[in-house]
Amino acid sequence: MNFRTLWFALAVMMASAPLLHARDNDSDKSRQSFTERLDRQAETLGNKLHRLEVEYKAYRLEAELKARGYEVARGSFKLFTIDDCQYTIAVIGNCLGDNPAAPYAIAGVPLWPDEFVDESLRNLIGPLPNDAWATYRFDKREAVLVFGLLPPPGKYFGLQTYVFTRAAKINTSDPVYQNTLADPVLHRILFSALPKNPSRLTMFASIGNSNNNVVIERQSGAAFNQQRSFVISPDAAMAREMTDALVHARVSDPSQVFTEPVSPELARVGLGAEADDFITIIRYAQPEDEQAGAQWRQQLPLAVLRVRDKNANATEPWPTPAYDPKTGHSELGLEGDLTALAAAVKQQWGQPSATVGQFQSLQLSVDLIGQHCLPRPMNCLGDTQDTDYQVSPAVSVDDGKVIAVAGTLGTATGNATYVGLSVNWMDVLKGVANVSDKVLQGSAAGFSGAVRNTEKLYVHYFARDCTGLPDCLAITEDMIPRGATIKIIQRNYVVPGTARGPDPHLLVNPVTIVLDGAARSASR
């Protein structure tokens, strides 16, 4: 029995002792209930042991790197929840366009002694231990290493690094700038300087592809519940050296190390005030076991190290990486069915003149692709090629209004591993609630007498008061205050059989239908 197995066995024995005693004194408890409680205790202790194992590996790796002459600084991850929006709103005026279905885990790292400190971004995601920061710059011969236990099985996991802010001026002649003037809320979010440092613009722009669960599984054979490592660096030679150190310190096998290039052709590396700063985030969505997924998020059995060769220049700067192509299955044949569904909803409510609004793909309408946003310059809202973002027009649920959203369901059309329909307070770019494909599935079935292909469509309602409305999400004033701008965003994550999201040219955009809620009792 190896060291890890021994400690796990001892931990389970210690956990089971009080449970066994409880069982002896509570004979009406079923064996199944006892077993479930024991499984949960073992799972919790198992997560703590994984955390200890990560710490032990971090200790070995740090010793290995220092022996090779590198500077090393240790950071950690923080789970960024809706409650943390108070910090980002105070610092940059918005909540990063958070996805309620997949709260970010964000790397926090200490700054180098000679690194520029942008005080305007202090406490961006709230207080972090050991004076760590959520944003950091890259020295020319530097790498950020992330390693540890990936989460339990779920629909999606991805790790990605972004240019977060850049010293730049807004280009008022840019076509996207001009075209979004008609949508003041979106325009302000896309083109805005930092409130406390107007010389810098918020970018939140991708610099390449994510390392997601599909990529990880293809290279290493498995992703979820596996120990894996990630190397983020502007220098290919440095990335190879870090991989060698991970292998030599017995942290990972070579096939279990995943590299993310930071190209100096695209990003401004360096530690000075003029350099870009970066942010590294993890997304994890729809765990198969919600409790196991929640435990992983709370434990975050991951380590993050900053490593640099201080007095050396990059020997092999990465070229600009190409984005993987997006593919998918055409939904265009369902466009007529979606139109019929919207008409059927209006007829059911007795409101044939109800206003219908069209969602739009942000990739197509505002060119929401990180490598395009950077030279523009424009906030890319934390874009990723792993999804397509379809956003509604501004809507309101005040004064008794009910908003129906009807659309094609990506998990039924073969264009998504999971779908999230999120409610967003757009004035501060805050996602407050989410409706998953599990809820949307089958919601259009009641219209099958008048509409074809309802198994590939959905209808969902949003209102302040959902009384008498099935398939409805209540938006309270605690979530979004009266008078605020609301937009619904649909995310279709990862086409099955591929590593990336669907090609937006193949998708049919959802629609909103603005209904008078006073008619609900007669219509349902």
Helices and strands as residue ranges (DSSP letters): H 3-24, H 31-67, E 71-79, G 82-84, H 85-92, E 105-108, G 119-121, G 129-131, E 142-149, E 154-167, H 175-179, H 184-190, E 193-194, E 197-206, E 211-212, H 213-220, E 227-233, H 236-248, G 254-256, E 257-261, E 277-287, H 290-299, E 302-308, G 332-334, H 335-348, E 355-358, E 360-361, H 362-365, H 370-373, E 387-391, E 401-408, H 410-413, E 418-425, G 426-428, E 430-436, H 437-440, G 445-447, G 454-456, E 457-463, E 472-474, E 486-493, G 504-506, E 511-516, G 517-519, H 520-523
